[in-house]
Amino acid sequence: MAAKTLSIISELVASVAGVSVAVGDEVPAGEQVALLESMKMEIPVLAEQAGRVQEVKVAAGDVVQEGDVLVVLLLAD
């Protein structure tokens, strides 16, 4: 059976202020995985489900567009 993944995306155009996780980290549901900054506001990006970080697609200082993938999680069984 194929492993299920979850792509955590940006919901707005923003700068990446920081990334809170690294590949291989276990992330519980609700944990912050990144921090975005837009119009002088900081927006935490949270994991909707628990899983292991499979891929981090952004770094601090990157500019992301709405819909861009920030982090990919391999979902827990």
Backbone as XML, in Angstrom:
<?xml version="1.0"?>
<chain id="A" units="angstrom">
  <residue number="1" name="MET">
    <atom name="N" x="0.837" y="-1.176" z="0.000"/>
    <atom name="CA" x="0.000" y="0.000" z="0.000"/>
    <atom name="C" x="0.887" y="1.245" z="0.000"/>
  </residue>
  <residue number="2" name="ALA">
    <atom name="N" x="0.540" y="2.220" z="-0.802"/>
    <atom name="CA" x="1.336" y="3.438" z="-0.919"/>
    <atom name="C" x="1.184" y="4.300" z="0.334"/>
  </residue>
  <residue number="3" name="ALA">
    <atom name="N" x="2.282" y="4.906" z="0.732"/>
    <atom name="CA" x="2.254" y="5.793" z="1.892"/>
    <atom name="C" x="1.469" y="7.050" z="1.539"/>
  </residue>
  <residue number="4" name="LYS">
    <atom name="N" x="0.736" y="7.560" z="2.501"/>
    <atom name="CA" x="-0.038" y="8.776" z="2.285"/>
    <atom name="C" x="0.778" y="9.977" z="2.730"/>
  </residue>
  <residue number="5" name="THR">
    <atom name="N" x="0.701" y="11.026" z="1.931"/>
    <atom name="CA" x="1.409" y="12.254" z="2.270"/>
    <atom name="C" x="0.421" y="13.402" z="2.356"/>
  </residue>
  <residue number="6" name="LEU">
    <atom name="N" x="0.841" y="14.464" z="3.025"/>
    <atom name="CA" x="0.069" y="15.688" z="3.137"/>
    <atom name="C" x="0.986" y="16.841" z="2.784"/>
  </residue>
  <residue number="7" name="SER">
    <atom name="N" x="0.592" y="17.628" z="1.788"/>
    <atom name="CA" x="1.349" y="18.831" z="1.429"/>
    <atom name="C" x="0.771" y="20.007" z="2.197"/>
  </residue>
  <residue number="8" name="ILE">
    <atom name="N" x="1.611" y="20.681" z="2.956"/>
    <atom name="CA" x="1.195" y="21.873" z="3.689"/>
    <atom name="C" x="1.521" y="23.061" z="2.797"/>
  </residue>
  <residue number="9" name="ILE">
    <atom name="N" x="0.497" y="23.848" z="2.463"/>
    <atom name="CA" x="0.662" y="24.915" z="1.481"/>
    <atom name="C" x="0.511" y="26.298" z="2.107"/>
  </residue>
  <residue number="10" name="SER">
    <atom name="N" x="1.009" y="27.287" z="1.384"/>
    <atom name="CA" x="0.813" y="28.676" z="1.765"/>
    <atom name="C" x="-0.567" y="29.112" z="1.306"/>
  </residue>
  <residue number="11" name="GLU">
    <atom name="N" x="-1.258" y="29.807" z="2.170"/>
    <atom name="CA" x="-2.590" y="30.295" z="1.818"/>
    <atom name="C" x="-2.564" y="31.737" z="1.335"/>
  </residue>
  <residue number="12" name="LEU">
    <atom name="N" x="-1.362" y="32.330" z="1.231"/>
    <atom name="CA" x="-1.253" y="33.710" z="0.781"/>
    <atom name="C" x="0.155" y="33.974" z="0.257"/>
  </residue>
  <residue number="13" name="VAL">
    <atom name="N" x="0.322" y="35.099" z="-0.417"/>
    <atom name="CA" x="1.642" y="35.550" z="-0.849"/>
    <atom name="C" x="2.339" y="36.096" z="0.386"/>
  </residue>
  <residue number="14" name="ALA">
    <atom name="N" x="3.539" y="35.597" z="0.665"/>
    <atom name="CA" x="4.226" y="35.989" z="1.898"/>
    <atom name="C" x="5.711" y="35.683" z="1.793"/>
  </residue>
  <residue number="15" name="SER">
    <atom name="N" x="6.457" y="36.213" z="2.755"/>
    <atom name="CA" x="7.866" y="35.854" z="2.929"/>
    <atom name="C" x="7.937" y="34.778" z="4.004"/>
  </residue>
  <residue number="16" name="VAL">
    <atom name="N" x="8.862" y="33.852" z="3.836"/>
    <atom name="CA" x="9.069" y="32.818" z="4.853"/>
    <atom name="C" x="9.974" y="33.418" z="5.922"/>
  </residue>
  <residue number="17" name="ALA">
    <atom name="N" x="9.423" y="33.608" z="7.122"/>
    <atom name="CA" x="10.197" y="34.167" z="8.233"/>
    <atom name="C" x="11.025" y="33.090" z="8.920"/>
  </residue>
  <residue number="18" name="GLY">
    <atom name="N" x="10.563" y="31.840" z="8.822"/>
    <atom name="CA" x="11.310" y="30.749" z="9.431"/>
    <atom name="C" x="10.656" y="29.414" z="9.171"/>
  </residue>
  <residue number="19" name="VAL">
    <atom name="N" x="11.454" y="28.366" z="9.265"/>
    <atom name="CA" x="10.966" y="26.996" z="9.129"/>
    <atom name="C" x="11.295" y="26.297" z="10.441"/>
  </residue>
  <residue number="20" name="SER">
    <atom name="N" x="10.281" y="25.673" z="11.044"/>
    <atom name="CA" x="10.426" y="25.099" z="12.382"/>
    <atom name="C" x="10.749" y="23.610" z="12.395"/>
  </residue>
  <residue number="21" name="VAL">
    <atom name="N" x="10.797" y="22.981" z="11.224"/>
    <atom name="CA" x="11.007" y="21.534" z="11.152"/>
    <atom name="C" x="12.101" y="21.200" z="10.150"/>
  </residue>
  <residue number="22" name="ALA">
    <atom name="N" x="12.596" y="19.967" z="10.244"/>
    <atom name="CA" x="13.601" y="19.463" z="9.309"/>
    <atom name="C" x="13.164" y="18.074" z="8.850"/>
  </residue>
  <residue number="23" name="VAL">
    <atom name="N" x="13.722" y="17.613" z="7.740"/>
    <atom name="CA" x="13.403" y="16.281" z="7.222"/>
    <atom name="C" x="13.664" y="15.248" z="8.309"/>
  </residue>
  <residue number="24" name="GLY">
    <atom name="N" x="12.688" y="14.360" z="8.499"/>
    <atom name="CA" x="12.796" y="13.303" z="9.494"/>
    <atom name="C" x="12.132" y="13.617" z="10.821"/>
  </residue>
  <residue number="25" name="ASP">
    <atom name="N" x="11.812" y="14.886" z="11.071"/>
    <atom name="CA" x="11.154" y="15.261" z="12.326"/>
    <atom name="C" x="9.756" y="14.662" z="12.403"/>
  </residue>
  <residue number="26" name="GLU">
    <atom name="N" x="9.373" y="14.208" z="13.603"/>
    <atom name="CA" x="8.002" y="13.781" z="13.878"/>
    <atom name="C" x="7.218" y="15.031" z="14.270"/>
  </residue>
  <residue number="27" name="VAL">
    <atom name="N" x="6.074" y="15.235" z="13.639"/>
    <atom name="CA" x="5.282" y="16.434" z="13.871"/>
    <atom name="C" x="3.888" y="16.033" z="14.342"/>
  </residue>
  <residue number="28" name="PRO">
    <atom name="N" x="3.490" y="16.459" z="15.543"/>
    <atom name="CA" x="2.116" y="16.180" z="15.971"/>
    <atom name="C" x="1.146" y="17.149" z="15.295"/>
  </residue>
  <residue number="29" name="ALA">
    <atom name="N" x="-0.112" y="16.760" z="15.206"/>
    <atom name="CA" x="-1.128" y="17.648" z="14.645"/>
    <atom name="C" x="-1.150" y="18.940" z="15.454"/>
  </residue>
  <residue number="30" name="GLY">
    <atom name="N" x="-1.220" y="20.061" z="14.755"/>
    <atom name="CA" x="-1.290" y="21.362" z="15.413"/>
    <atom name="C" x="0.045" y="22.026" z="15.655"/>
  </residue>
  <residue number="31" name="GLU">
    <atom name="N" x="1.154" y="21.325" z="15.383"/>
    <atom name="CA" x="2.479" y="21.921" z="15.598"/>
    <atom name="C" x="2.823" y="22.877" z="14.466"/>
  </residue>
  <residue number="32" name="GLN">
    <atom name="N" x="3.503" y="23.968" z="14.813"/>
    <atom name="CA" x="3.939" y="24.932" z="13.808"/>
    <atom name="C" x="5.075" y="24.337" z="12.989"/>
  </residue>
  <residue number="33" name="VAL">
    <atom name="N" x="4.957" y="24.426" z="11.648"/>
    <atom name="CA" x="6.017" y="23.931" z="10.772"/>
    <atom name="C" x="6.766" y="25.069" z="10.095"/>
  </residue>
  <residue number="34" name="ALA">
    <atom name="N" x="6.118" y="26.231" z="9.987"/>
    <atom name="CA" x="6.759" y="27.385" z="9.366"/>
    <atom name="C" x="6.095" y="28.656" z="9.879"/>
  </residue>
  <residue number="35" name="LEU">
    <atom name="N" x="6.772" y="29.776" z="9.658"/>
    <atom name="CA" x="6.237" y="31.078" z="10.018"/>
    <atom name="C" x="6.337" y="31.966" z="8.785"/>
  </residue>
  <residue number="36" name="LEU">
    <atom name="N" x="5.202" y="32.503" z="8.354"/>
    <atom name="CA" x="5.163" y="33.397" z="7.203"/>
    <atom name="C" x="4.983" y="34.827" z="7.687"/>
  </residue>
  <residue number="37" name="GLU">
    <atom name="N" x="5.423" y="35.783" z="6.860"/>
    <atom name="CA" x="5.249" y="37.192" z="7.175"/>
    <atom name="C" x="4.646" y="37.880" z="5.961"/>
  </residue>
  <residue number="38" name="SER">
    <atom name="N" x="3.550" y="38.591" z="6.208"/>
    <atom name="CA" x="2.883" y="39.321" z="5.133"/>
    <atom name="C" x="2.293" y="40.595" z="5.716"/>
  </residue>
  <residue number="39" name="MET">
    <atom name="N" x="2.549" y="41.705" z="5.088"/>
    <atom name="CA" x="2.041" y="43.008" z="5.517"/>
    <atom name="C" x="2.332" y="43.254" z="7.003"/>
  </residue>
  <residue number="40" name="LYS">
    <atom name="N" x="3.566" y="42.947" z="7.418"/>
    <atom name="CA" x="4.061" y="43.142" z="8.774"/>
    <atom name="C" x="3.338" y="42.293" z="9.815"/>
  </residue>
  <residue number="41" name="MET">
    <atom name="N" x="2.628" y="41.256" z="9.360"/>
    <atom name="CA" x="1.980" y="40.320" z="10.278"/>
    <atom name="C" x="2.667" y="38.969" z="10.176"/>
  </residue>
  <residue number="42" name="GLU">
    <atom name="N" x="2.843" y="38.287" z="11.305"/>
    <atom name="CA" x="3.403" y="36.940" z="11.302"/>
    <atom name="C" x="2.264" y="35.931" z="11.321"/>
  </residue>
  <residue number="43" name="ILE">
    <atom name="N" x="2.326" y="34.959" z="10.425"/>
    <atom name="CA" x="1.279" y="33.948" z="10.285"/>
    <atom name="C" x="1.902" y="32.574" z="10.507"/>
  </residue>
  <residue number="44" name="PRO">
    <atom name="N" x="1.563" y="31.909" z="11.625"/>
    <atom name="CA" x="2.080" y="30.559" z="11.828"/>
    <atom name="C" x="1.377" y="29.575" z="10.894"/>
  </residue>
  <residue number="45" name="VAL">
    <atom name="N" x="2.136" y="28.627" z="10.361"/>
    <atom name="CA" x="1.582" y="27.559" z="9.516"/>
    <atom name="C" x="1.673" y="26.275" z="10.329"/>
  </residue>
  <residue number="46" name="LEU">
    <atom name="N" x="0.511" y="25.635" z="10.537"/>
    <atom name="CA" x="0.435" y="24.467" z="11.412"/>
    <atom name="C" x="0.191" y="23.185" z="10.628"/>
  </residue>
  <residue number="47" name="ALA">
    <atom name="N" x="0.668" y="22.076" z="11.163"/>
    <atom name="CA" x="0.390" y="20.762" z="10.577"/>
    <atom name="C" x="-1.047" y="20.389" z="10.909"/>
  </residue>
  <residue number="48" name="GLU">
    <atom name="N" x="-1.813" y="20.030" z="9.897"/>
    <atom name="CA" x="-3.212" y="19.642" z="10.110"/>
    <atom name="C" x="-3.326" y="18.232" z="10.663"/>
  </residue>
  <residue number="49" name="GLN">
    <atom name="N" x="-2.326" y="17.387" z="10.375"/>
    <atom name="CA" x="-2.311" y="16.002" z="10.839"/>
    <atom name="C" x="-0.906" y="15.655" z="11.312"/>
  </residue>
  <residue number="50" name="ALA">
    <atom name="N" x="-0.815" y="14.624" z="12.130"/>
    <atom name="CA" x="0.488" y="14.155" z="12.603"/>
    <atom name="C" x="1.205" y="13.416" z="11.479"/>
  </residue>
  <residue number="51" name="GLY">
    <atom name="N" x="2.524" y="13.497" z="11.481"/>
    <atom name="CA" x="3.314" y="12.770" z="10.495"/>
    <atom name="C" x="4.793" y="13.036" z="10.654"/>
  </residue>
  <residue number="52" name="ARG">
    <atom name="N" x="5.568" y="12.489" z="9.724"/>
    <atom name="CA" x="7.023" y="12.688" z="9.692"/>
    <atom name="C" x="7.338" y="13.580" z="8.496"/>
  </residue>
  <residue number="53" name="VAL">
    <atom name="N" x="8.216" y="14.562" z="8.701"/>
    <atom name="CA" x="8.577" y="15.481" z="7.630"/>
    <atom name="C" x="9.354" y="14.717" z="6.563"/>
  </residue>
  <residue number="54" name="GLN">
    <atom name="N" x="8.789" y="14.696" z="5.362"/>
    <atom name="CA" x="9.417" y="14.010" z="4.233"/>
    <atom name="C" x="10.234" y="14.982" z="3.391"/>
  </residue>
  <residue number="55" name="GLU">
    <atom name="N" x="9.755" y="16.231" z="3.310"/>
    <atom name="CA" x="10.426" y="17.210" z="2.458"/>
    <atom name="C" x="10.124" y="18.619" z="2.970"/>
  </residue>
  <residue number="56" name="VAL">
    <atom name="N" x="11.135" y="19.476" z="2.967"/>
    <atom name="CA" x="10.965" y="20.902" z="3.270"/>
    <atom name="C" x="11.310" y="21.635" z="1.982"/>
  </residue>
  <residue number="57" name="LYS">
    <atom name="N" x="10.343" y="22.364" z="1.433"/>
    <atom name="CA" x="10.513" y="22.966" z="0.118"/>
    <atom name="C" x="10.861" y="24.451" z="0.155"/>
  </residue>
  <residue number="58" name="VAL">
    <atom name="N" x="10.937" y="25.044" z="1.357"/>
    <atom name="CA" x="11.231" y="26.473" z="1.479"/>
    <atom name="C" x="12.289" y="26.700" z="2.546"/>
  </residue>
  <residue number="59" name="ALA">
    <atom name="N" x="12.849" y="27.899" z="2.538"/>
    <atom name="CA" x="13.819" y="28.304" z="3.551"/>
    <atom name="C" x="13.509" y="29.739" z="3.952"/>
  </residue>
  <residue number="60" name="ALA">
    <atom name="N" x="14.014" y="30.139" z="5.100"/>
    <atom name="CA" x="13.820" y="31.513" z="5.559"/>
    <atom name="C" x="14.299" y="32.481" z="4.480"/>
  </residue>
  <residue number="61" name="GLY">
    <atom name="N" x="13.492" y="33.497" z="4.223"/>
    <atom name="CA" x="13.833" y="34.505" z="3.216"/>
    <atom name="C" x="13.173" y="34.268" z="1.872"/>
  </residue>
  <residue number="62" name="ASP">
    <atom name="N" x="12.677" y="33.046" z="1.638"/>
    <atom name="CA" x="11.977" y="32.766" z="0.379"/>
    <atom name="C" x="10.662" y="33.535" z="0.332"/>
  </residue>
  <residue number="63" name="VAL">
    <atom name="N" x="10.218" y="33.867" z="-0.865"/>
    <atom name="CA" x="8.894" y="34.450" z="-1.073"/>
    <atom name="C" x="8.037" y="33.368" z="-1.708"/>
  </residue>
  <residue number="64" name="VAL">
    <atom name="N" x="6.867" y="33.126" z="-1.103"/>
    <atom name="CA" x="5.962" y="32.094" z="-1.598"/>
    <atom name="C" x="4.678" y="32.723" z="-2.112"/>
  </residue>
  <residue number="65" name="GLN">
    <atom name="N" x="4.055" y="32.006" z="-3.031"/>
    <atom name="CA" x="2.781" y="32.432" z="-3.601"/>
    <atom name="C" x="1.672" y="31.587" z="-2.990"/>
  </residue>
  <residue number="66" name="GLU">
    <atom name="N" x="0.450" y="32.045" z="-3.113"/>
    <atom name="CA" x="-0.696" y="31.272" z="-2.651"/>
    <atom name="C" x="-0.692" y="29.918" z="-3.357"/>
  </residue>
  <residue number="67" name="GLY">
    <atom name="N" x="-0.786" y="28.846" z="-2.591"/>
    <atom name="CA" x="-0.804" y="27.501" z="-3.151"/>
    <atom name="C" x="0.546" y="26.813" z="-3.219"/>
  </residue>
  <residue number="68" name="ASP">
    <atom name="N" x="1.637" y="27.532" z="-2.957"/>
    <atom name="CA" x="2.963" y="26.904" z="-2.963"/>
    <atom name="C" x="3.088" y="25.902" z="-1.812"/>
  </residue>
  <residue number="69" name="VAL">
    <atom name="N" x="3.728" y="24.770" z="-2.081"/>
    <atom name="CA" x="3.965" y="23.757" z="-1.054"/>
    <atom name="C" x="5.143" y="24.194" z="-0.181"/>
  </residue>
  <residue number="70" name="LEU">
    <atom name="N" x="4.918" y="24.162" z="1.141"/>
    <atom name="CA" x="5.971" y="24.535" z="2.088"/>
    <atom name="C" x="6.677" y="23.299" z="2.640"/>
  </residue>
  <residue number="71" name="VAL">
    <atom name="N" x="5.881" y="22.333" z="3.093"/>
    <atom name="CA" x="6.393" y="21.123" z="3.743"/>
    <atom name="C" x="5.518" y="19.944" z="3.303"/>
  </residue>
  <residue number="72" name="VAL">
    <atom name="N" x="6.145" y="18.776" z="3.123"/>
    <atom name="CA" x="5.406" y="17.550" z="2.821"/>
    <atom name="C" x="5.592" y="16.595" z="3.992"/>
  </residue>
  <residue number="73" name="LEU">
    <atom name="N" x="4.457" y="16.111" z="4.515"/>
    <atom name="CA" x="4.477" y="15.148" z="5.625"/>
    <atom name="C" x="4.114" y="13.761" z="5.132"/>
  </residue>
  <residue number="74" name="LEU">
    <atom name="N" x="4.805" y="12.755" z="5.660"/>
    <atom name="CA" x="4.407" y="11.358" z="5.484"/>
    <atom name="C" x="3.510" y="11.065" z="6.675"/>
  </residue>
  <residue number="75" name="LEU">
    <atom name="N" x="2.240" y="10.790" z="6.403"/>
    <atom name="CA" x="1.262" y="10.678" z="7.467"/>
    <atom name="C" x="1.459" y="9.428" z="8.316"/>
  </residue>
  <residue number="76" name="ALA">
    <atom name="N" x="1.171" y="9.591" z="9.606"/>
    <atom name="CA" x="1.237" y="8.469" z="10.543"/>
    <atom name="C" x="0.083" y="7.513" z="10.246"/>
  </residue>
  <residue number="77" name="ASP">
    <atom name="N" x="0.302" y="6.217" z="10.473"/>
    <atom name="CA" x="-0.749" y="5.232" z="10.230"/>
    <atom name="C" x="-1.880" y="5.358" z="11.225"/>
  </residue>
</chain>
